[in-house]
């Protein structure tokens, strides 16, 4: 995949190779964080809950364990998807619309959060090389809502603009937060939520913006160029 990208740049091959390798490492790190690290951390917390429940309410502990079993299977499926996309750099088989609809259906059921999805009739205009990363960008934002916002409703909108960019807007009705304080905390303690979304957007050649007010919810916006630079 990287070698293909490097064709046509003989004069600055060394520098471009280093840049692309760095981008590839960052992409893999983000994918592993999104699908593995976060989910496995949640598995540990749920197992600790099961351990406590078995001591006081065995029946409830057993039900929690069955739910955890299903969640762990989903983690395995997502991990396999990451591996598949590493092996399939063009991503031509990745159905972005279908994956989003399926993910949101499971997300709503698991988190009791209603997601209103508004997408174009077709997302086939999105280059195959960018579809999976855009999917991870959106799911990372939804994971952050689940973990931090206490929201009950989310509006998720995807649209094309006249300049052939994909605009993604995700707005929740959660508790909100101070953006400047959170950015400082993310930078200081290496938190991956905001950093991960920003890095993924930049890796796609796009932009990332976030606005939030206490008790007024949070709005996250991305603009991703769809033209392929050759």
Beta strands, then each sheet from edge to edge (+ up, - down):
strand 1: 114-118
strand 2: 153-160
strand 3: 165-172
strand 4: 207-213
strand 5: 217-225
sheet 1: 1+ 2+ 3- 5+ 4-
end
